[in-house]
């Protein structure tokens, strides 16, 4: 089973990610690379009705459990790269 790490799009969520580095990470189209090695791919895009509002989520799936430790770094990279601040970003971990 996979666990999900999620960061919202509010300014507070960005503060939570402030201490995480994106060094060594690159984001190209729908893939994330760590030092040139494929670390995560876009697994799904969802629209949901949650607590009275529409929520848009993008879930990236890690390619291996070796990248579990950098899941929050990946969220920060994508959060910093996206053009629409209303999207929520998730990273699905590997066991």
C-alpha positions in Angstrom: 0.0 0.0 0.0 1.2 3.5 -0.6 1.0 6.4 1.7 0.4 9.9 0.6 2.2 13.1 1.6 0.2 16.2 0.8 0.9 19.9 1.0 -1.9 22.4 0.5 -1.6 25.6 -1.5 -2.0 28.2 1.3 0.8 30.5 2.3 1.1 28.4 5.5 1.8 25.3 3.5 4.6 27.1 1.7 6.1 28.0 5.1 6.0 24.3 6.0 8.1 23.5 2.9 10.5 26.4 3.4 13.2 24.2 5.1 13.2 21.7 2.2 15.7 21.9 -0.6 15.0 21.3 -4.3 18.7 20.9 -5.1 19.3 18.0 -7.5 15.7 17.9 -8.5 14.4 18.9 -12.0 10.8 19.0 -13.2 10.2 18.2 -16.9 6.7 18.0 -18.3 5.1 15.3 -16.1 8.3 13.8 -14.6 10.6 14.7 -11.7 14.3 13.7 -11.8 16.7 13.5 -8.9 20.3 13.9 -10.1 19.2 12.8 -13.5 17.4 9.7 -12.4 13.6 9.4 -12.8 12.1 9.8 -9.3 8.4 10.5 -9.9 5.8 10.7 -12.6 2.4 12.3 -12.8 0.0 9.5 -11.8 -3.3 11.3 -11.7 -5.1 14.6 -11.9 -8.3 14.8 -9.9 -11.2 17.2 -9.2 -13.1 16.8 -6.0 -15.8 18.5 -4.0 -14.4 18.8 -0.5 -15.9 20.7 2.4 -18.0 22.9 0.2 -15.4 23.8 -2.4 -13.9 22.4 -5.6 -10.4 21.0 -5.1 -7.9 20.2 -7.9 -5.2 17.7 -7.1 -2.2 16.4 -8.9 -0.6 13.2 -7.6 2.9 12.2 -8.5 4.0 8.6 -8.0 7.5 7.8 -6.9 9.3 5.3 -9.1 11.1 3.6 -6.2 11.1 3.6 -2.4 14.6 5.0 -2.5 13.0 8.4 -3.2 10.6 8.3 -0.2 12.9 10.6 1.8 12.7 13.3 -0.8 8.9 13.3 -1.2 8.4 16.7 0.5 11.3 18.1 -1.5 9.4 17.0 -4.7 6.2 18.7 -3.4 8.2 21.9 -2.9 9.7 21.7 -6.4 6.3 21.3 -8.0 4.6 23.8 -5.7 7.3 26.4 -6.7 7.0 25.5 -10.4 3.3 25.5 -10.9 1.4 28.4 -12.4 -1.9 28.0 -10.7 -1.6 28.3 -6.9 -5.0 26.5 -6.3 -3.7 23.0 -7.2 -2.9 20.7 -4.3 0.2 18.5 -4.9 0.5 14.9 -3.5 3.3 12.4 -3.7 2.5 8.7 -3.4 5.2 6.8 -1.5 6.5 3.3 -2.3 6.7 0.7 0.4 
